[in-house]
C-alpha cells in the first residue's frame, strides 16, 4: 500500500464552528496481483483534543477507482 498527501492535518488557531474548517485529500494505492480482495483500514489519530466530548466530528469519503 502506498499513501500520498502526507499524514498531518494542521489547523492552527482552530475555533468551534458549525462549518467545515479543513479538508484533507489523499490517495491510498495498492497493487493486488492475486484474485483475492485487498482490504485496508484508515483511522484518524487525534494527538490533542481540548474540545468537549463529541464536539469534534470528521467524515471519510471514499472514491473507488478500481
ChimeraX attribute file (.defattr): number of C-alpha atoms within 10 A of each C-alpha:
attribute: neighborCount
match mode: 1-to-1
recipient: residues
	/A:1	9
	/A:2	8
	/A:3	11
	/A:4	10
	/A:5	10
	/A:6	10
	/A:7	11
	/A:8	9
	/A:9	12
	/A:10	9
	/A:11	9
	/A:12	6
	/A:13	5
	/A:14	9
	/A:15	8
	/A:16	10
	/A:17	9
	/A:18	6
	/A:19	6
	/A:20	9
	/A:21	10
	/A:22	10
	/A:23	9
	/A:24	11
	/A:25	10
	/A:26	11
	/A:27	12
	/A:28	11
	/A:29	11
	/A:30	12
	/A:31	8
	/A:32	10
	/A:33	7
	/A:34	7
	/A:35	6
	/A:36	7
	/A:37	7
	/A:38	11
	/A:39	6
	/A:40	8
	/A:41	4
	/A:42	7
	/A:43	6
	/A:44	10
	/A:45	8
	/A:46	7
	/A:47	5
	/A:48	6
	/A:49	9
	/A:50	7
	/A:51	10
	/A:52	7
	/A:53	7
	/A:54	6
	/A:55	11
	/A:56	11
	/A:57	6
	/A:58	8
	/A:59	6
	/A:60	9
	/A:61	6
	/A:62	7
	/A:63	6
	/A:64	5
	/A:65	5
	/A:66	3
